Amino acid sequence: MKKYSKEKAEFFRELSNFANSIGKIISKDDKWTIKGFIDIFKNIYSISNDTKIISKVLEIQIFPYLITFAEKIGYNLELATHQNWYPDLTFISKTNEDIKFAVDLKTTYKDDKRDGFCNGFTLGSHGEYFINRNSTKNIQYSYNEYSGHFCIGVIYSRNILDESENLKIYNLECLEQIPDVIGDFIFFAQEKWKMASDKPGSGNTANIGSIKNIEDIIKGDGVFAKAGEDIFDDYWSNYGRLQVKDKNNNRKALSSFEEYIRYRGLSDKINNSKMRRKR
């Protein structure tokens, strides 16, 4: 049994309630409440379609409410000391500092061509701190110190706008005329391992990828949902490192859960990647 399992379950309930409540902050009539950036002359600069900019503004918008949320449920909140450290947020119990939860704020957009799917998330590194659970490299506290690893997720639809037309200067009287770059939001909280796939989240970094079916993400019905967190940990600790044999008996680096199951001699019934697998 994982340490502080009771506290973990309670924290997840509270985090899910928070995620479900932020829709009132982020959107109105399913449109983003952010219109742009304002300067001291009351000029409003509209927002670019760039997903990195959208993601950062969403984070800035949500963070103040997370501070209030942490206080309400009896936790201190620490932001990552350095920009690229894991996690974005560390929740530390005020009554027992050994109780820590890692929370990342993740955003992505809906797939324009596949209904019910999104672009997916990156769920953190499977490198040094993930393999060596006592390491403090690029992580706020060692991985072992956290009793749970969660994501607050925001999935949205993009409004594809002509940047040359969209990027203008407006005044306050023209607020309603500023185009909405995103809308149609979905908010949720989920444990990281439950929404994980068996593939990297990006091509050139050691990041764990998520599944892309939106319903499955929200339910936590990822590739490892039947196998459990320990097998998720073992798989991603060995991804790209463990030498396995393919179907032609040739040696190769581990790159799929199917290969892992075969190598470990486990039952194929734990392989959830075959369910509705258009992910």
C-alpha positions in Angstrom: 0.0 0.0 0.0 1.3 3.5 -0.9 2.1 5.8 2.0 -0.6 8.2 3.1 -3.2 6.5 0.8 -6.1 8.0 2.8 -4.7 11.5 2.5 -3.9 10.9 -1.2 -7.6 10.0 -1.9 -8.8 13.0 -0.1 -6.4 15.3 -1.9 -7.5 14.0 -5.3 -11.2 14.6 -4.4 -10.4 18.2 -3.5 -8.2 18.7 -6.6 -10.9 17.3 -8.8 -13.5 19.7 -7.2 -11.1 22.6 -7.8 -10.5 21.6 -11.4 -14.3 21.4 -12.0 -14.7 24.9 -10.5 -12.2 26.8 -12.5 -14.4 26.9 -15.5 -16.2 29.9 -14.0 -12.8 31.7 -13.8 -11.4 30.8 -17.2 -14.5 31.0 -19.4 -17.9 32.7 -19.8 -20.4 31.4 -22.2 -17.7 28.9 -23.1 -15.4 31.7 -24.3 -12.0 32.6 -22.7 -12.3 35.4 -20.3 -8.8 36.6 -21.3 -8.9 39.0 -24.3 -5.3 40.3 -24.4 -2.6 42.3 -22.5 -3.2 45.8 -21.3 -0.7 48.6 -20.9 -0.7 51.7 -18.8 -2.3 53.7 -21.7 -5.2 51.2 -21.6 -4.3 49.7 -24.9 -5.2 46.1 -25.3 -2.9 43.8 -27.3 -4.7 40.7 -28.6 -3.3 37.2 -28.0 -1.4 35.2 -30.5 -2.5 31.7 -31.6 0.8 30.4 -30.3 0.0 27.4 -28.0 3.0 28.2 -25.7 1.7 31.7 -25.1 -1.8 30.4 -24.5 -0.5 27.8 -22.1 1.5 30.4 -20.1 -1.4 32.8 -19.9 -3.7 30.0 -18.7 -1.2 29.1 -16.0 -0.9 32.7 -14.8 -4.7 33.0 -14.7 -5.1 29.8 -12.6 -2.1 30.1 -10.2 -3.6 32.8 -7.8 -6.6 30.5 -7.2 -4.4 27.6 -6.5 -2.8 29.5 -3.6 -6.3 30.1 -2.1 -7.2 26.4 -2.8 -4.1 25.1 -1.0 -4.8 27.3 2.1 -8.4 26.1 2.1 -7.5 22.4 2.2 -4.7 22.9 4.8 -1.6 22.8 2.5 1.3 25.0 1.8 2.1 25.6 -1.9 5.6 25.7 -3.4 6.3 26.7 -7.0 9.2 24.9 -8.7 12.5 26.7 -7.8 13.7 26.6 -11.4 11.7 26.9 -14.7 12.2 23.4 -16.0 12.0 21.5 -12.7 9.3 19.0 -11.8 6.6 19.5 -10.6 5.0 22.9 -11.3 3.5 22.8 -7.8 4.3 21.0 -4.6 1.5 20.8 -2.0 2.8 20.2 1.5 0.5 19.4 4.4 0.5 21.9 7.2 0.0 19.2 9.8 2.5 16.7 8.5 5.4 17.9 6.2 6.1 14.4 5.1 2.8 14.5 3.1 3.6 16.0 -0.3 1.8 15.9 -3.6 3.2 16.9 -7.0 0.8 18.7 -9.3 1.5 19.8 -12.9 -0.8 22.2 -14.8 -1.2 20.8 -18.3 -3.0 22.4 -21.3 -3.6 21.1 -24.8 -6.0 21.6 -27.7 -8.7 19.4 -29.3 -7.9 17.6 -32.5 -9.5 19.5 -35.3 -9.8 16.3 -37.5 -10.7 13.6 -34.9 -13.8 14.2 -32.8 -13.2 13.3 -29.1 -9.4 13.5 -29.3 -6.8 16.0 -28.3 -3.1 16.7 -29.1 -2.1 15.0 -25.8 0.1 16.1 -22.9 3.7 15.6 -21.8 3.6 14.1 -18.2 7.1 14.7 -17.0 10.5 13.2 -17.5 11.4 9.5 -17.3 15.0 10.4 -16.8 17.3 10.7 -13.8 14.8 11.7 -11.0 12.3 9.2 -12.3 14.8 6.3 -12.3 16.7 7.2 -9.2 13.9 8.0 -6.8 16.2 9.6 -4.3 17.7 12.1 -6.8 17.1 15.8 -6.5 18.2 16.6 -10.0 15.6 18.9 -11.8 13.0 18.1 -9.2 11.7 20.1 -6.2 11.9 17.1 -3.8 13.0 13.6 -4.6 10.4 11.5 -6.4 10.1 9.2 -3.4 9.1 12.1 -1.1 5.8 12.6 -3.0 2.8 10.5 -2.1 1.1 11.2 -5.4 1.6 12.7 -8.8 -1.3 14.6 -10.4 -2.2 16.8 -13.3 -4.7 19.6 -13.5 -5.7 19.5 -17.2 -7.2 22.1 -19.5 -8.4 21.0 -23.0 -9.7 23.6 -25.4 -10.7 24.2 -29.0 -8.6 26.6 -31.1 -10.1 29.3 -33.2 -7.8 29.5 -36.2 -7.3 33.2 -36.9 -5.2 35.1 -39.4 -2.4 36.5 -37.2 -2.1 39.6 -39.4 -5.7 40.4 -38.7 -5.8 39.2 -35.1 -2.7 40.9 -33.7 -4.0 44.4 -33.3 -4.2 47.1 -30.6 -7.7 47.7 -29.2 -9.1 50.0 -26.6 -11.5 49.2 -23.7 -14.5 50.3 -25.7 -13.7 47.6 -28.3 -13.3 44.8 -25.8 -16.1 42.7 -27.2 -14.7 43.0 -30.7 -11.4 41.3 -29.8 -11.4 37.8 -31.4 -11.4 34.7 -29.1 -8.4 32.6 -29.8 -9.7 29.6 -27.7 -12.9 28.3 -26.1 -15.0 25.2 -25.6 -13.1 24.2 -22.5 -12.8 20.9 -20.6 -11.3 20.9 -17.1 -10.2 17.9 -15.0 -7.8 16.5 -12.5 -6.1 13.1 -12.8 -3.2 11.0 -11.6 -0.3 11.1 -14.0 0.1 7.4 -14.4 -3.6 6.8 -15.1 -3.6 9.0 -18.2 -0.2 7.8 -19.5 0.5 6.1 -22.8 3.5 3.9 -23.6 5.0 6.4 -26.0 7.0 9.6 -25.4 5.3 12.9 -25.3 7.8 14.6 -27.6 10.4 13.3 -30.1 13.6 14.8 -28.7 13.2 14.7 -24.9 12.7 12.0 -22.3 9.1 12.9 -21.6 6.2 10.5 -20.9 3.3 11.0 -23.2 -0.4 10.8 -22.5 -3.1 9.0 -24.4 -5.2 11.3 -26.7 -8.8 10.1 -26.3 -10.4 12.8 -24.2 -12.9 10.6 -22.5 -10.2 8.1 -21.5 -8.0 10.9 -20.2 -10.7 12.2 -17.9 -11.6 8.8 -16.6 -7.9 7.8 -16.1 -8.3 4.9 -18.6 -4.7 5.0 -19.9 -2.4 2.3 -21.2 -1.5 1.3 -17.6 -4.9 1.5 -16.0 -5.2 -2.3 -15.6 -1.5 -2.9 -14.9 -1.1 -0.4 -12.0 1.3 2.3 -11.0 4.2 0.0 -10.1 4.3 -1.4 -13.6 3.9 2.1 -15.1 7.0 3.0 -13.0 9.0 0.0 -14.1 8.1 0.4 -17.7 9.1 4.0 -18.0 12.2 3.5 -15.9 13.3 1.0 -18.5 11.9 2.7 -21.7 14.7 3.0 -24.3 17.2 1.3 -22.0 16.1 -2.3 -21.5 17.1 -4.6 -24.4 14.2 -6.8 -25.5 13.5 -9.1 -28.5 11.1 -8.2 -31.2 8.7 -10.6 -32.9 11.6 -11.6 -35.3 13.9 -12.4 -32.3 16.1 -9.3 -33.0 17.3 -7.3 -30.0 16.1 -3.7 -29.6 15.5 -1.0 -27.1 12.2 -1.3 -25.2 9.6 0.9 -27.0 6.2 -0.5 -26.3 4.1 -1.9 -23.5 3.5 -5.0 -25.5 7.2 -5.7 -25.7 7.5 -5.1 -21.9 4.7 -7.6 -21.1 6.3 -10.2 -23.3 9.8 -9.6 -21.7 8.5 -9.7 -18.1 6.3 -12.8 -18.9 3.1 -11.0 -17.7 -0.5 -11.6 -18.8 -1.6 -9.7 -21.9 -4.8 -8.9 -20.0 -3.1 -6.0 -18.3 -2.4 -4.3 -21.6 -5.1 -1.6 -21.8 -3.5 -0.1 -24.9 -5.7 -2.4 -27.1 -9.0 -0.8 -25.9 -10.4 1.7 -28.3 -6.9 2.1 -29.5 -7.1 4.9 -31.9 -5.1 6.9 -29.4 
